[in-house]
Amino acid sequence: MRHHWLLLGACGWVLLILMFAGKTRKRLQLLSAMCRNASAQIRSAPVNKFVMDRIFVCDKRKILFCQTPKVGNTQWKKVLIVLNGDYATVDEVPEDIFFIVRDPFDRLISAFKDKFVENPRFEPWYKTQIAPAIIRRYRRDHRDTTANGANGIGGGGLRFPEFVRYLGDADSGRRRRLDYEFGEPVIHWATYTELCAPCQIGYGAVGHHETLERDVPHILRAAGVAGLVAYPAIPPGITRYNRTKVERYFTGVSRSEARRLYARYQGDFLLFGYPPPHFLLS
């Protein structure tokens, strides 16, 4: 009887592996199809220094990881650092490259909360330099200096609707001038196309933050390192998409502002199979 249950368990594990492999294959097929039909702006995104600076290299195991902030990057870098050990020779060509994505609006909320509300002490420039610059340009009533709410949606500090106006500014030249002024920190709200050039680089796997617990084993197996390192424990529910939270943060954001924001991040929704947030747009 014991052998019977062991056999059933093994079969179940094989089915799970095949299911996750199929999901990854579908994600890559969707990405490839959407890239073929995408706008010229997305298809022609350059693989420039900005993109190359996002690629984290594990020489020893021939793995590359494109870093897309606010999707669990820190934990993945810990995994790759453990794996790296001694560096490989310059003649070796990295073979496995992957990256992780997240619902685009949920990712922006995470960036806003982390950098402008909770704001670690070792990153003061988000509140002392970047927030004031956005407020000067996008706050409608500068006399309003009431204190921030619990989630930073309103108040004297940077408010989420002002962050949205900056990101979705129809005057892209004005926004880009601010981006240039801000420098490296813009990686936390740059689009996936700007960060990782997914239509130009042939990725071997794309993980979703929302299904990270199920995706991690497959990514590690695909890279051939499943038995060498373990991904840090994921607290239950932490990666789950929360529509109520998204709606709460978009309180005070007009439909037209939400549509302009969606226009900028539309490629991120389409390329990776995220449904448009119609509950915010119409």
C-alpha positions as CSV (number, residue, x, y, z in Angstrom):
1,M,0.0,0.0,0.0
2,R,2.8,2.4,0.9
3,H,4.4,1.9,-2.5
4,H,1.0,2.6,-4.1
5,W,0.8,6.0,-2.4
6,L,4.4,6.8,-3.3
7,L,3.7,6.0,-6.9
8,L,0.6,8.2,-6.9
9,G,2.6,11.0,-5.3
10,A,5.3,10.8,-7.9
11,C,2.7,10.9,-10.7
12,G,1.1,13.9,-9.1
13,W,4.5,15.7,-8.9
14,V,5.2,14.9,-12.6
15,L,1.8,16.3,-13.6
16,L,2.5,19.5,-11.6
17,I,5.9,19.9,-13.4
18,L,4.3,19.4,-16.8
19,M,1.5,21.9,-15.9
20,F,4.0,24.6,-14.8
21,A,6.2,24.0,-17.9
22,G,3.1,24.4,-20.1
23,K,2.2,27.6,-18.4
24,T,5.6,29.1,-18.9
25,R,5.6,28.0,-22.6
26,K,2.2,29.7,-23.0
27,R,3.5,32.9,-21.4
28,L,6.5,32.9,-23.8
29,Q,4.2,32.2,-26.8
30,L,1.9,35.1,-25.8
31,L,4.9,37.4,-25.4
32,S,6.2,36.4,-28.8
33,A,2.8,36.9,-30.5
34,M,2.2,40.2,-28.8
35,C,5.7,41.4,-29.8
36,R,5.0,40.6,-33.4
37,N,1.8,42.7,-33.4
38,A,2.9,45.4,-30.9
39,S,3.4,49.0,-31.7
40,A,6.7,50.1,-33.3
41,Q,7.6,51.8,-30.0
42,I,7.5,48.5,-28.1
43,R,9.1,46.4,-30.9
44,S,12.0,48.8,-31.4
45,A,12.8,49.4,-27.7
46,P,16.6,49.5,-27.7
47,V,18.8,47.0,-25.8
48,N,20.8,49.9,-24.4
49,K,23.0,50.4,-21.3
50,F,19.8,51.1,-19.3
51,V,18.6,47.6,-20.2
52,M,22.0,45.9,-19.8
53,D,22.4,47.4,-16.3
54,R,19.2,45.5,-15.3
55,I,20.7,42.1,-16.2
56,F,22.0,40.2,-13.2
57,V,24.6,37.6,-14.3
58,C,25.3,34.3,-12.5
59,D,28.4,33.3,-14.5
60,K,29.0,29.9,-13.0
61,R,25.6,28.5,-13.8
62,K,25.1,30.5,-17.1
63,I,21.9,32.2,-15.8
64,L,20.8,35.8,-16.5
65,F,18.0,37.6,-14.7
66,C,16.4,40.8,-15.8
67,Q,15.5,42.8,-12.7
68,T,12.1,44.4,-12.7
69,P,11.7,46.2,-9.4
70,K,8.8,45.5,-7.0
71,V,8.3,41.9,-8.0
72,G,10.5,40.1,-5.5
73,N,13.9,40.9,-7.0
74,T,15.9,40.9,-3.8
75,Q,15.0,37.3,-3.1
76,W,16.0,36.2,-6.6
77,K,19.3,38.0,-6.3
78,K,20.0,36.2,-3.1
79,V,19.4,32.9,-4.9
80,L,21.7,33.8,-7.7
81,I,24.5,35.1,-5.4
82,V,24.4,31.7,-3.6
83,L,24.7,29.9,-6.9
84,N,27.4,32.1,-8.4
85,G,30.5,30.9,-6.4
86,D,33.6,31.3,-8.6
87,Y,33.3,33.3,-11.8
88,A,33.2,31.5,-15.2
89,T,35.6,32.3,-18.1
90,V,34.7,35.1,-20.5
91,D,34.3,32.6,-23.3
92,E,31.2,31.0,-21.7
93,V,28.0,32.3,-23.1
94,P,25.0,32.6,-20.6
95,E,22.1,30.4,-21.7
96,D,19.2,30.8,-19.2
97,I,17.7,34.2,-18.9
98,F,14.4,35.0,-17.2
99,F,12.5,37.8,-15.4
100,I,9.5,38.3,-13.2
101,V,6.5,40.5,-13.9
102,R,3.5,41.7,-11.9
103,D,0.2,43.3,-12.6
104,P,1.4,46.7,-13.8
105,F,-0.8,48.9,-11.6
106,D,-0.3,46.8,-8.6
107,R,3.5,47.2,-9.1
108,L,3.1,51.0,-9.3
109,I,1.2,50.9,-6.0
110,S,4.0,48.9,-4.4
111,A,6.6,51.3,-5.7
112,F,4.7,54.3,-4.4
113,K,4.1,52.7,-1.0
114,D,7.7,51.5,-0.6
115,K,9.5,54.7,-1.8
116,F,7.2,57.5,-0.8
117,V,5.2,56.3,2.2
118,E,7.3,53.8,4.1
119,N,10.6,55.0,2.6
120,P,13.7,53.4,4.1
121,R,16.1,55.7,5.9
122,F,18.9,54.7,3.5
123,E,16.9,56.1,0.5
124,P,15.9,59.6,1.7
125,W,16.1,61.1,-1.8
126,Y,12.7,59.8,-2.7
127,K,11.1,62.1,-0.2
128,T,13.6,64.9,-0.1
129,Q,14.2,65.3,-3.9
130,I,11.9,63.3,-6.1
131,A,8.6,63.8,-4.2
132,P,9.0,67.6,-4.1
133,A,9.8,67.8,-7.8
134,I,6.6,65.8,-8.7
135,I,4.5,67.9,-6.3
136,R,5.7,71.2,-7.8
137,R,4.7,70.0,-11.2
138,Y,1.5,68.0,-10.6
139,R,-0.1,69.2,-7.4
140,R,-3.2,71.2,-8.2
141,D,-3.6,73.1,-4.9
142,H,-0.3,73.9,-3.3
143,R,-2.1,75.4,-0.3
144,D,-3.3,72.0,0.8
145,T,-0.7,70.6,3.2
146,T,-2.9,68.3,5.3
147,A,-1.2,65.2,6.7
148,N,-0.8,62.0,4.8
149,G,-3.4,59.3,5.2
150,A,-2.4,55.9,6.5
151,N,-1.5,54.7,3.0
152,G,-0.2,57.9,1.6
153,I,-3.1,58.4,-0.8
154,G,-3.6,62.0,0.3
155,G,-1.8,64.6,2.3
156,G,1.1,67.1,2.4
157,G,3.6,64.5,1.1
158,L,3.4,63.1,-2.4
159,R,-0.1,61.7,-3.1
160,F,-0.8,58.7,-5.3
161,P,-3.0,60.8,-7.7
162,E,0.0,63.1,-8.3
163,F,2.3,60.1,-8.8
164,V,-0.3,58.9,-11.4
165,R,-0.3,62.3,-13.2
166,Y,3.4,62.3,-13.4
167,L,3.6,58.7,-14.8
168,G,0.8,59.2,-17.3
169,D,1.6,62.8,-18.4
170,A,0.5,63.2,-22.0
171,D,3.5,65.6,-22.4
172,S,6.0,62.7,-22.6
173,G,8.8,65.2,-23.1
174,R,8.0,66.9,-19.7
175,R,7.9,63.5,-18.0
176,R,11.2,62.4,-19.6
177,R,12.9,65.6,-18.4
178,L,11.9,64.7,-14.8
179,D,13.0,61.1,-15.4
180,Y,16.4,62.3,-16.5
181,E,16.6,64.5,-13.5
182,F,15.7,61.6,-11.2
183,G,18.1,59.2,-12.7
184,E,18.5,55.6,-11.5
185,P,15.4,55.6,-9.2
186,V,13.0,55.6,-12.2
187,I,13.7,51.9,-12.6
188,H,11.0,51.3,-9.9
189,W,8.2,52.6,-12.3
190,A,9.8,52.1,-15.7
191,T,7.8,49.8,-18.0
192,Y,8.9,46.2,-18.6
193,T,9.7,47.2,-22.2
194,E,12.1,49.9,-21.0
195,L,13.6,47.7,-18.3
196,C,14.1,44.4,-20.1
197,A,13.4,44.8,-23.9
198,P,11.3,41.6,-23.9
199,C,10.7,41.8,-27.7
200,Q,14.4,42.0,-28.4
201,I,15.9,39.5,-25.9
202,G,15.0,35.8,-26.1
203,Y,13.9,35.0,-22.5
204,G,13.8,31.4,-21.4
205,A,11.2,31.9,-18.7
206,V,8.8,34.6,-17.5
207,G,7.5,34.3,-13.9
208,H,4.4,36.0,-12.5
209,H,4.6,37.6,-9.1
210,E,1.0,36.5,-8.4
211,T,1.9,32.8,-8.9
212,L,5.5,33.1,-7.7
213,E,5.2,30.2,-5.2
214,R,4.3,27.8,-8.1
215,D,6.7,29.4,-10.6
216,V,9.8,29.3,-8.5
217,P,10.4,25.5,-8.6
218,H,9.9,25.4,-12.4
219,I,12.3,28.3,-13.0
220,L,15.0,26.7,-10.8
221,R,14.5,23.3,-12.6
222,A,14.7,24.9,-16.0
223,A,18.0,26.5,-15.0
224,G,19.3,23.2,-13.8
225,V,19.9,24.4,-10.2
226,A,16.8,23.1,-8.3
227,G,18.9,20.9,-6.0
228,L,21.6,23.5,-5.3
229,V,19.6,26.4,-3.8
230,A,16.2,27.1,-2.3
231,Y,14.2,30.3,-2.8
232,P,13.4,32.1,0.5
233,A,10.0,31.2,2.1
234,I,7.1,33.2,0.7
235,P,4.6,34.4,3.3
236,P,1.1,33.2,2.5
237,G,-1.0,35.6,0.5
238,I,1.8,38.2,0.0
239,T,1.9,37.9,-3.8
240,R,-1.8,37.7,-4.3
241,Y,-3.5,40.4,-6.5
242,N,-5.8,42.5,-4.4
243,R,-8.4,44.5,-6.4
244,T,-9.8,46.2,-3.3
245,K,-6.3,47.7,-2.6
246,V,-6.0,48.9,-6.2
247,E,-9.4,50.5,-6.1
248,R,-8.5,52.2,-2.7
249,Y,-5.3,53.7,-4.1
250,F,-7.1,54.9,-7.2
251,T,-9.6,56.9,-5.2
252,G,-9.1,60.5,-6.3
253,V,-7.6,59.4,-9.7
254,S,-10.0,60.5,-12.5
255,R,-11.0,58.1,-15.3
256,S,-9.1,60.2,-17.8
257,E,-5.9,60.1,-15.6
258,A,-6.3,56.3,-15.2
259,R,-6.7,56.0,-19.0
260,R,-3.6,58.0,-19.6
261,L,-1.7,55.9,-17.1
262,Y,-3.0,52.7,-18.8
263,A,-1.9,54.1,-22.2
264,R,1.7,54.2,-21.0
265,Y,1.7,50.7,-19.4
266,Q,-0.7,49.1,-21.9
267,G,2.2,47.1,-23.4
268,D,3.0,45.6,-19.9
269,F,-0.6,44.4,-19.7
270,L,-0.8,43.0,-23.2
271,L,2.7,41.4,-23.4
272,F,2.2,39.3,-20.2
273,G,-1.5,38.5,-20.3
274,Y,-2.8,40.8,-17.6
275,P,-6.4,41.9,-18.2
276,P,-7.0,45.6,-18.6
277,P,-8.3,47.2,-15.4
278,H,-11.7,48.2,-16.9
279,F,-13.1,48.9,-13.4
280,L,-10.7,51.9,-13.3
281,L,-11.0,53.0,-17.0
282,S,-14.8,53.2,-17.7
